[in-house]
């Protein structure tokens, strides 16, 4: 398929109009007339991910996080962005991203997280339409202690050195759960207002957590978003016949060491 045709499929799955104003989803590099035969999906564009795409013979990398989300003044190869772009260009690999526009849709990042966690009656935490919206909220079939929820998360999410943190006692009763894949501290008060017993998200800061009106669970940003990749790959493969899609198994969580001390 031509790259332009795959981009059109991506637009149908994750409309760019749903992205936040500050976001920069879409085609980062590549020609619309480029013929695509293999694509790799990943959360982040890193050197290891590009190397894996090269090793797999891919000519398209679909990432959740936009490589050029923030403005740059140079793409010289002595900088991280320039180095990554140069490597991709030399290997004839196009780069495309679906970010906040893939967060809010049905079978998007937060929706898949909620489904894989086993929640029922799943609906958007902060609706943007009848079926789309930021985060998700749902219920378990029965009440459980917070420690059981954390155990369930540890079995579901890929292991990282960051681990899982909770801001309430292990015995805290939980049934209604709100969550947001990736960094979602801006929705803490929405989770509380919606009646959630706990809110799961990533990248939580000290004072935000300390002042939150409900218990929080902090999980790896990369891990919570990585669950979506298999679904996205399957969606694309069903529509884009003749293109081979695969998911990167490289851990791109930035935390690579944990002393494990609790003093």
N, C-alpha and C positions, 0 to 999 in steps of 0.2 A: 504494500500500500504506500501511497505517497504520504509524506509527513503531514501535508495539509489535510488529508482525509482522516488521519488519526487525531489531529488537533480538533477537527470537527466533532469526532466521537467524544473526545474529552469534554468539549464544550456542552454536549448533550447530557453528559453524566454529571458534570460539575460546572454549571454556568458561571462564567466569570462575573456576571452581574451580581452574584451573591457574595463576592469577595468584599472585605472591608476596604474602606477608602485608602488606608495606609498600605495595603497589601500590593504585591506585584506578581500575581500568577500569570501563567502563559508560557509562550515560547521564549526561551533565553537565548538559544543559539541554534542554528540549523536553517536549511533552505526548505521552503514548502514543497519544492519539486524533488526533494531527497526521497529516494525509495527506501522504505524501512522493512527489514525482514526480522529483526530481533530487538526486543526492548527489555530493559531491566527497570524494576521499580524499587525505590528506596525512600527513606525518610529524608536523608541528607545527601547533598553532593559533597563527597570527600574524595581525597586522592585514592584511598583504598576502594571506594565504590566505583570510581572511574576505571581503576585497574581491573576490577572484577568484570565490569561491562566489556572492557577490551578482551579479557580472557574468554568471555562467553560469546564473542563475536557480535556483540550488540552494536547497533548504530542509533539507538535512542535510549536516553535515560530519563525516566519520569520520576521526579522527586516531589515529595510533599512540601519541603521548605524551599522557597525560591533562593537561588544562588545569589542573585543581585537584589535582595529585598531592600537593602539600604543603598543610598547613592554612593558611587565611587568616583574618584577623580582620575584614576589610572588603572589600567589592567596590565601594567608591567609585570613580568614574570617573577620578579623578586618579591611580589606580594601574593598573599594566599589566593585571592580571587583570580588574579591574572594567571597564576600558575595552573589553577584548576581549569580555567577556560582554555588556555593554550593546550593542555593535555587532551581535553575533549575535542578541540578543533583538529588537532593533528591526527587524532584517531577517527575522525569523521563521525563523531557522536553528537547528535542533537540533544539538547536538554530542554525539558518542559516541566513546569511545576503546576500543581493544583493544591492550593493552600487553604485559606479560610473558606473558599468556595467549595472545597471538599469536606470541610468540617461540619457544615450545616445541613447537608442533604440526607435523605433516607439512604441507608447503607454507606454513609460517610464516616468520618473518623470517630465522632462521639457516638453515633448510632451503633456502629459495630462494636465499640467498647462496651456499651450497655447490653447489647444482645449476647456477646461472648461472656459477660459477667453473670448472665442468667436472670436479668431483671425482666419483669413483665409489665404490661400497660405502659410501655415506653413512649414518651412524648418529649418534644423540645422543652428545655428548661426556659429558654428565652426565645419565644417564637418569632420568626421573621415572615412566616406564612402559616397556612394550616398544617403543613407537614414538615417544613424546614425550620431551622433555628439553631441557636448556639446551645451546646451542651445537651444533656438528656436527663430525665428524671423517671424513675420507675420503682417498682416494689419487688421484694422477694416474697415467696409464698408464705413464709413464716418469719417471725422475728429471730434474730441471731445476735450473739455478742459481737462487738467490734473486732475482737481477735479472730473470729471465724471469717469475717469479711476480709481482713488482712491476709489470712491464710489462703483464701480463695483467690485474691489478687496475686499472691506470690506464685500460685500454681498456673495462673492464666498468663501473666506477663513474662516476657523474656527476662532472664536474670541479668541484673546490672550491679555494679559496685555501689551505685547510689542507694539501692535498697528501697524499702517502703517505710514511711514514717506516719505515725498517727498522733493526733493532738489530744486524745481523750483516753480514759482508762480502758483496758481490754474488755471489761465487763459491760461497757456502755451498750444498751440495747439498740439494735439497728434493724429497720425494715424498709423504710423509704430512703432511696439513695439517689443523690444527684451527682453528676459527673461531667467533666469536660476534658476530652483528650488534649494533651499539650498544656500550655499555660493558660489557666482560666480563673485567676484570682479576682478578676473584675466581676465575676458572677457569684461570688460568695453570698452576698445579700439576697440575690435572686433565689439561691438554693434555700436559704433560711425562710424567705417569704413563701416559698412553695411548699413548705412543711417537710423538707428533707431532714432525716435524722443525722446524715453525714454527707459531706461533699468531698468528692475525689477529684484531684487535678494535679498539676505539676508546677514546679518552680516557685513554691511558696516561700515568702520571706518571713523573717522573724516577727516583726510587729503586726503584719497582716494576719499571721496565724494566731498570735497572742490575743488579738482583739476580735477575732472572728466570733460571730454569734452562735455557731454550731461546730461540732467536731469536724476536723479536716483530716484527710489522708493524702499525703504527698507521694506520688509515684514518679518514676522516671519519665521525662518528657518524651524521649525517643520510644521507650517501651509502650507507652499508652497509645502512641500514634502508629506504631509498627503493625498493630493488629489489623489495621485497615488495608494493608498492602495486598494481602491474598485476595480479598474481596474485589479490590480495584483491578487486580490482574485478571481475575476470572471474568469480570464485567467486560473488560477490553477484549479478552480472547474470544468471547462469545460473538462480538460484533466484528472484530477485525480479523477475518479469516485470512490465513496465509502469513500472519505475523506471530512470532513466538514470544510470549511474555513470560518473564520469570521474576521472582522476588529476591532481592539481595539478602543474604544471611549475615552480612557484616554488621556488627554492633557499632553504631555511631554515637552512642551515649558518650558525652565528653568526660565523664568521671571514670578514671581507670585505676584508682587505688583507694582503699578504705581501711584505715587502721583498726576500726572496729572497737575503739575504746569508749566506754560509757561513763567514766568518772566525771 
